[in-house]
Amino acid sequence: MITTSKFETQNMMKELVHGINTKIDSCLAKYDALAARVDQIQMDVEAIKGENLAGRVAVLESPGVRAGQAAVPLDLEKQFAELEERRKRAANVIIFNYPEPQASDVVQAINHDLVSIKSSLDQLAPDLSALALRVARLGSADAKKPRPIKVTFDAPATATRVLSLNRSRQPPLFAASSDRTLAQRSYLNELRNELKTRTDLGEPHLTIKYVSGIPTIVALKGQGTVRYPKNGPAPPPIPAKRLLSKCQGPEHETFSTSPSGAPHHSRHLIYIRNMAIT
């Protein structure tokens, strides 16, 4: 019985040793695989470090970085400055063609402009005049034409509301626009040139419309109603003789008879190219 017990013990020991050897072999195989991955990671890290170093050198050598300043590209600084300038102008509205006050005193002239602007704002909505904080004439005085007026409101939302209400009137109460930066005005001028080029090449019924606050060239919807220039007064009436000679094209006129029997006409105009978008 003792001999049988020793035999069984030896078999158990052999099985344990075999199992340990198998596990050791498995661990060694995994170690080799991990070592290979670590080597690959080290190579990738070295490559990334080299790329970052080259990038940092390129930034430091760029003209947008000055001595003693952080390494920030000049274009990025310009973008931040443009965003800040737009934020400052967001509560302003530029109004055109308001007669210059006759008062020689600067304070009296400013008060006169403020009273005139508030009177016009009351016609748009009764609560708007109280939200106009201050006004200022832009540019140097010119006897030939009145200077634009910059009106500053309590918040950008109020300025947007004034422009929207003014556009919704037919015709608009006054010619107005948002207070654009130089970059915004340049982009709008480029867009107008593109619009003219496309219409000259035969693309009809195009206009510039603001989509999510960005001016965009779009196709006009509908062609049977009068379309006034955006943010501006209605166009002057066109003589009937001139209209009768143009029975084709984007401008035409229809005639009908009034209840009294007298002929009258209604204009159907589509402004395509020279829209006063301001």
RAURQUI-V930583 format. One record per residue. N is the residue number from 0. RES is the residue in one letter. BURIAL is # if it has 24 or more other C-alpha atoms within 12 Angstrom, else .. Layout:
n=N res=RES burial=BURIAL
n=N res=RES burial=BURIAL
This chain:
n=0 res=M burial=.
n=1 res=I burial=.
n=2 res=T burial=.
n=3 res=T burial=.
n=4 res=S burial=.
n=5 res=K burial=.
n=6 res=F burial=.
n=7 res=E burial=.
n=8 res=T burial=.
n=9 res=Q burial=.
n=10 res=N burial=.
n=11 res=M burial=.
n=12 res=M burial=.
n=13 res=K burial=.
n=14 res=E burial=.
n=15 res=L burial=.
n=16 res=V burial=.
n=17 res=H burial=.
n=18 res=G burial=.
n=19 res=I burial=.
n=20 res=N burial=.
n=21 res=T burial=.
n=22 res=K burial=.
n=23 res=I burial=.
n=24 res=D burial=.
n=25 res=S burial=.
n=26 res=C burial=.
n=27 res=L burial=.
n=28 res=A burial=.
n=29 res=K burial=.
n=30 res=Y burial=.
n=31 res=D burial=.
n=32 res=A burial=.
n=33 res=L burial=.
n=34 res=A burial=.
n=35 res=A burial=.
n=36 res=R burial=.
n=37 res=V burial=.
n=38 res=D burial=.
n=39 res=Q burial=.
n=40 res=I burial=.
n=41 res=Q burial=.
n=42 res=M burial=.
n=43 res=D burial=.
n=44 res=V burial=.
n=45 res=E burial=.
n=46 res=A burial=.
n=47 res=I burial=.
n=48 res=K burial=.
n=49 res=G burial=.
n=50 res=E burial=.
n=51 res=N burial=.
n=52 res=L burial=.
n=53 res=A burial=.
n=54 res=G burial=.
n=55 res=R burial=.
n=56 res=V burial=.
n=57 res=A burial=.
n=58 res=V burial=.
n=59 res=L burial=.
n=60 res=E burial=.
n=61 res=S burial=.
n=62 res=P burial=.
n=63 res=G burial=.
n=64 res=V burial=.
n=65 res=R burial=.
n=66 res=A burial=.
n=67 res=G burial=.
n=68 res=Q burial=.
n=69 res=A burial=.
n=70 res=A burial=.
n=71 res=V burial=.
n=72 res=P burial=.
n=73 res=L burial=.
n=74 res=D burial=.
n=75 res=L burial=.
n=76 res=E burial=.
n=77 res=K burial=.
n=78 res=Q burial=.
n=79 res=F burial=.
n=80 res=A burial=.
n=81 res=E burial=.
n=82 res=L burial=.
n=83 res=E burial=.
n=84 res=E burial=.
n=85 res=R burial=.
n=86 res=R burial=.
n=87 res=K burial=.
n=88 res=R burial=#
n=89 res=A burial=#
n=90 res=A burial=#
n=91 res=N burial=#
n=92 res=V burial=#
n=93 res=I burial=#
n=94 res=I burial=#
n=95 res=F burial=#
n=96 res=N burial=.
n=97 res=Y burial=#
n=98 res=P burial=.
n=99 res=E burial=#
n=100 res=P burial=#
n=101 res=Q burial=.
n=102 res=A burial=.
n=103 res=S burial=.
n=104 res=D burial=.
n=105 res=V burial=.
n=106 res=V burial=.
n=107 res=Q burial=.
n=108 res=A burial=.
n=109 res=I burial=#
n=110 res=N burial=.
n=111 res=H burial=#
n=112 res=D burial=#
n=113 res=L burial=#
n=114 res=V burial=.
n=115 res=S burial=#
n=116 res=I burial=#
n=117 res=K burial=#
n=118 res=S burial=.
n=119 res=S burial=#
n=120 res=L burial=#
n=121 res=D burial=.
n=122 res=Q burial=.
n=123 res=L burial=#
n=124 res=A burial=.
n=125 res=P burial=.
n=126 res=D burial=.
n=127 res=L burial=#
n=128 res=S burial=#
n=129 res=A burial=.
n=130 res=L burial=#
n=131 res=A burial=#
n=132 res=L burial=#
n=133 res=R burial=#
n=134 res=V burial=#
n=135 res=A burial=#
n=136 res=R burial=#
n=137 res=L burial=.
n=138 res=G burial=.
n=139 res=S burial=.
n=140 res=A burial=.
n=141 res=D burial=.
n=142 res=A burial=.
n=143 res=K burial=.
n=144 res=K burial=.
n=145 res=P burial=.
n=146 res=R burial=.
n=147 res=P burial=#
n=148 res=I burial=#
n=149 res=K burial=#
n=150 res=V burial=#
n=151 res=T burial=#
n=152 res=F burial=#
n=153 res=D burial=.
n=154 res=A burial=.
n=155 res=P burial=#
n=156 res=A burial=.
n=157 res=T burial=#
n=158 res=A burial=#
n=159 res=T burial=#
n=160 res=R burial=#
n=161 res=V burial=#
n=162 res=L burial=#
n=163 res=S burial=#
n=164 res=L burial=#
n=165 res=N burial=#
n=166 res=R burial=#
n=167 res=S burial=.
n=168 res=R burial=#
n=169 res=Q burial=.
n=170 res=P burial=.
n=171 res=P burial=#
n=172 res=L burial=#
n=173 res=F burial=#
n=174 res=A burial=#
n=175 res=A burial=#
n=176 res=S burial=#
n=177 res=S burial=#
n=178 res=D burial=#
n=179 res=R burial=#
n=180 res=T burial=.
n=181 res=L burial=.
n=182 res=A burial=.
n=183 res=Q burial=.
n=184 res=R burial=.
n=185 res=S burial=.
n=186 res=Y burial=.
n=187 res=L burial=#
n=188 res=N burial=.
n=189 res=E burial=.
n=190 res=L burial=#
n=191 res=R burial=#
n=192 res=N burial=.
n=193 res=E burial=.
n=194 res=L burial=#
n=195 res=K burial=#
n=196 res=T burial=.
n=197 res=R burial=.
n=198 res=T burial=.
n=199 res=D burial=.
n=200 res=L burial=.
n=201 res=G burial=.
n=202 res=E burial=.
n=203 res=P burial=#
n=204 res=H burial=#
n=205 res=L burial=#
n=206 res=T burial=#
n=207 res=I burial=#
n=208 res=K burial=#
n=209 res=Y burial=.
n=210 res=V burial=.
n=211 res=S burial=.
n=212 res=G burial=.
n=213 res=I burial=.
n=214 res=P burial=#
n=215 res=T burial=.
n=216 res=I burial=#
n=217 res=V burial=.
n=218 res=A burial=.
n=219 res=L burial=.
n=220 res=K burial=.
n=221 res=G burial=.
n=222 res=Q burial=.
n=223 res=G burial=.
n=224 res=T burial=.
n=225 res=V burial=#
n=226 res=R burial=#
n=227 res=Y burial=#
n=228 res=P burial=#
n=229 res=K burial=#
n=230 res=N burial=#
n=231 res=G burial=#
n=232 res=P burial=#
n=233 res=A burial=#
n=234 res=P burial=.
n=235 res=P burial=.
n=236 res=P burial=.
n=237 res=I burial=.
n=238 res=P burial=.
n=239 res=A burial=.
n=240 res=K burial=.
n=241 res=R burial=.
n=242 res=L burial=.
n=243 res=L burial=.
n=244 res=S burial=.
n=245 res=K burial=.
n=246 res=C burial=.
n=247 res=Q burial=.
n=248 res=G burial=.
n=249 res=P burial=#
n=250 res=E burial=#
n=251 res=H burial=#
n=252 res=E burial=#
n=253 res=T burial=.
n=254 res=F burial=.
n=255 res=S burial=.
n=256 res=T burial=.
n=257 res=S burial=.
n=258 res=P burial=.
n=259 res=S burial=.
n=260 res=G burial=.
n=261 res=A burial=.
n=262 res=P burial=.
n=263 res=H burial=.
n=264 res=H burial=.
n=265 res=S burial=.
n=266 res=R burial=#
n=267 res=H burial=#
n=268 res=L burial=#
n=269 res=I burial=#
n=270 res=Y burial=#
n=271 res=I burial=#
n=272 res=R burial=#
n=273 res=N burial=.
n=274 res=M burial=#
n=275 res=A burial=#
n=276 res=I burial=#
n=277 res=T burial=#
